[in-house]
Amino acid sequence: MTVGSSWAHAMQFQPEKWQDGDWILHHDNAPAHTSHLVQQFLAKHGTAQLQQPPYSPDLAPCDFFLFPRLKKVLKGHRFEATDDITQNLTKTLLDILKEEFAKCFQQWQKHWAKCVAAEGNYVEDNYG
């Protein structure tokens, strides 16, 4: 999936939130997110970005919520085919309750506040 197609796909969900432009994109410091091509695309479309402080990879919900959950499904299993992996991961994703996602984002906001209070310095937190 390209940056453009990801952006267009995201705009299909709740387009009214994209129209007034009062939202901010948060992504981590992964090379794919900080590449010149991605930065040009976001600038071209006037996308405001919330930069992640260095040494705080746990600010990304995927890092502290989603990936650990998906790793539990894969760990210790040998899958015969890629389709088996896809089916297991898809089932795991679909089994996550909306309330669990809501709690994840509430924890995320609390961690932001800690990072702001620490002026971007490293913050230890277990999201417990």
C-alpha positions in Angstrom: 0.0 0.0 0.0 1.4 3.4 -0.9 1.3 6.6 1.1 -1.3 8.0 -1.3 -3.6 5.0 -1.2 -3.3 4.7 2.6 -4.2 8.4 2.9 -7.1 8.1 0.5 -8.3 4.9 2.3 -8.3 6.6 5.6 -10.3 9.6 4.3 -13.1 7.2 3.4 -13.8 6.7 7.0 -15.5 9.7 8.6 -14.8 12.1 5.7 -16.3 15.0 7.7 -13.4 14.8 10.1 -10.9 15.3 7.2 -12.8 18.2 5.6 -12.0 20.9 8.2 -8.3 19.9 8.6 -8.3 20.2 12.3 -6.7 16.8 12.9 -3.0 15.8 13.5 -1.2 12.7 12.2 0.9 10.9 14.8 3.3 8.3 13.7 6.5 6.9 15.1 10.1 7.5 13.9 10.1 4.4 11.6 12.1 5.0 8.5 9.0 4.5 6.3 7.3 7.3 8.1 10.2 9.8 8.1 11.3 9.2 4.5 11.6 12.2 2.2 8.8 10.8 -0.1 6.3 10.5 2.8 7.2 13.9 4.2 6.7 15.5 0.8 3.3 13.9 0.4 2.2 15.0 3.8 3.4 18.6 3.2 1.7 18.7 -0.2 -1.6 17.7 1.5 -1.2 20.1 4.4 -1.1 17.3 7.0 0.0 18.5 10.4 2.3 16.0 12.2 2.9 15.4 15.8 6.5 14.4 16.0 7.4 11.6 18.3 10.2 12.3 20.8 13.3 10.2 20.3 13.7 7.2 22.5 10.0 6.9 23.2 8.9 4.1 20.8 6.1 3.2 23.2 4.0 6.2 22.1 2.7 4.3 19.1 -0.5 2.2 20.0 0.7 -0.5 17.7 3.9 -0.9 19.7 2.2 -1.2 23.2 -1.2 -2.6 22.3 -1.6 -4.3 18.9 1.8 -5.9 18.1 2.2 -7.7 21.5 -1.3 -9.1 21.1 -0.6 -10.3 17.6 2.8 -11.8 18.6 1.0 -14.0 21.2 -1.0 -15.6 18.3 2.1 -16.3 16.2 4.6 -17.2 19.0 5.4 -20.9 19.1 3.3 -21.8 16.1 4.4 -23.1 12.7 2.0 -22.1 10.0 1.9 -24.1 6.8 0.9 -21.2 4.5 0.7 -17.4 4.5 -3.1 -17.7 4.4 -3.0 -19.5 7.8 -1.1 -16.6 9.3 -3.5 -14.1 7.7 -6.6 -16.0 9.0 -5.2 -16.2 12.5 -4.2 -12.6 12.7 -7.5 -11.4 11.2 -9.5 -13.4 13.7 -7.4 -12.0 16.5 -8.0 -8.4 15.2 -11.7 -9.0 14.9 -11.9 -10.4 18.4 -10.6 -7.2 20.0 -13.5 -5.4 21.6 -14.2 -1.7 21.0 -13.9 -1.1 24.7 -10.3 -2.5 24.6 -9.4 -0.1 21.8 -11.0 2.8 23.7 -8.9 1.9 26.8 -5.8 1.7 24.6 -6.4 5.3 23.4 -7.1 6.6 26.9 -3.8 5.1 28.0 -2.1 6.7 25.0 -3.4 10.1 25.9 -2.2 9.8 29.5 1.2 8.8 28.2 1.3 11.9 25.9 0.6 14.1 29.0 3.6 12.5 30.7 5.8 13.1 27.7 4.8 16.7 27.5 5.4 17.1 31.3 8.9 15.6 30.7 9.5 18.0 27.8 10.0 15.1 25.4 12.5 13.2 27.5 12.1 9.5 27.9 9.1 8.4 30.0 8.8 4.9 31.5 5.3 3.6 31.6 3.8 0.1 31.4 0.4 1.3 30.3 -1.0 -0.9 33.0 
